[in-house]
């Protein structure tokens, strides 16, 4: 009897070829109606805090490209971050991103789970590749975030020794994202008329990164307080001015009194002088 050795699946060959100009990118509909708002909120807060630099790339539903065994594979995450990309020529619109060719590797990928199974946690290792497999084994993204806005479940995985390992949250339910040096967590509330469980950023001191609308509101309140303070100051100066006016009038009256007193004294002296002259003439 001849024993056959189990076949060992060859590791796929991954190359980073620029996307051909005539390649038709998939135009899949958004699976989660909350996805655009969640992605916009994450980017807005980073921008308002001054965390976004010109060399970075933060995008939503933009195709990430890899060539696996000579076949182009494209996945479009709900949100991703690249620390440094090559600048585009003037007038050129970025229609996809190929790591190691267009710039650095992708540092963070986020997928927002939909009510229907979308393969965010799929480890399918054959085409069409599962998203988790694609980000873990092909792109090798250091941090992979999945978020279920319906159940309020946030999971963050770090790439360790070639495999994703689930990272636990702190006591506040927030998870450290080392590539941005920020915490990521869930915040329930309203933004732009939409109330839901948002993903938000906190710094290492526990301060919430505000959205631009929140910053504008705070600045407006600050200007209102400043205006009220200036009004109170103006009223105080007005009262002080009135007090000085009254004091000035008092000084004026006092001056007039002194003038009358001096005049009376002068009249008395003149009377005395006249009396002395009369006595001399006699």
Helices and strands as residue ranges (DSSP letters): E 14-15, H 35-48, E 57-59, E 63-68, E 71-75, E 79-82, E 96-97, E 108-112, H 131-133, I 134-138, E 143-148, E 153-160, E 163-167, E 175-177, E 182-191, E 194-202, H 212-281
